[in-house]
Amino acid sequence: MNGIPTVLRALYYGERAMQEDLLSTAERHPVEHEVHHVATDLARWSHEHAERLARAAEPHGLHLPNPAVPPTAWQRTERPAHALEEPSEPDLSLLSDLRALHLAATGNSLYWEMLAQAAQATGDSCLLELSTACHPQTLRQMHWTNTMIKTLSPQLLSKANGPHEADGSKAKQ
């Protein structure tokens, strides 16, 4: 037995988690309109990827649940913040969510690459077509999260909330 089913399973569950995390991030940050709307749109890609992976896994003896309907807010479980260890500041929570999304998309991207390489090596045109169709969208998810982190980090991390800025003094460098 080869490792293709293992990669298919990992990628399927990675895409499902990405979908849930994107939707949770959109719900947690409704006032950040770009985050809210783009994350919701990007979640659809992950949902479609999971559907396609479930179908593609069948010939490999792997039976994955078909995510026919995207989960609604009350069907999903809330995931804890990953990076900044449950930040108390809402702004830091947004950066934490974006960081976690970026890392998840990066992991999925690596699995898509592995799947594409295995498909080429084995001559599996169906898996190669699947990877060729889905991987660029995952790369766009990575690009979006990276761009949002670059855009939001300066303003969110430099807001006045430390003792030196509260009393008007500057920290010595």
Number of C-alpha atoms within 10 A of each C-alpha: 5 8 9 17 19 13 17 24 18 15 22 26 16 20 26 22 20 26 27 24 25 27 24 22 24 24 16 16 18 12 10 11 11 13 22 19 15 15 24 20 15 19 24 15 18 27 24 18 24 28 20 16 24 19 15 19 20 12 9 13 9 16 14 18 12 14 15 10 8 16 14 10 12 7 8 13 10 12 12 10 19 15 16 15 11 13 15 9 10 13 17 19 21 25 23 21 27 28 21 20 25 22 17 19 25 17 18 24 23 15 20 25 16 16 25 21 15 18 19 13 10 11 11 12 12 11 23 20 12 18 22 15 12 19 20 13 17 25 17 13 26 23 15 19 22 16 13 18 19 12 11 14 15 10 11 16 12 10 10 12 10 10 11 12 13 10 8 9 9 10 9 5 3
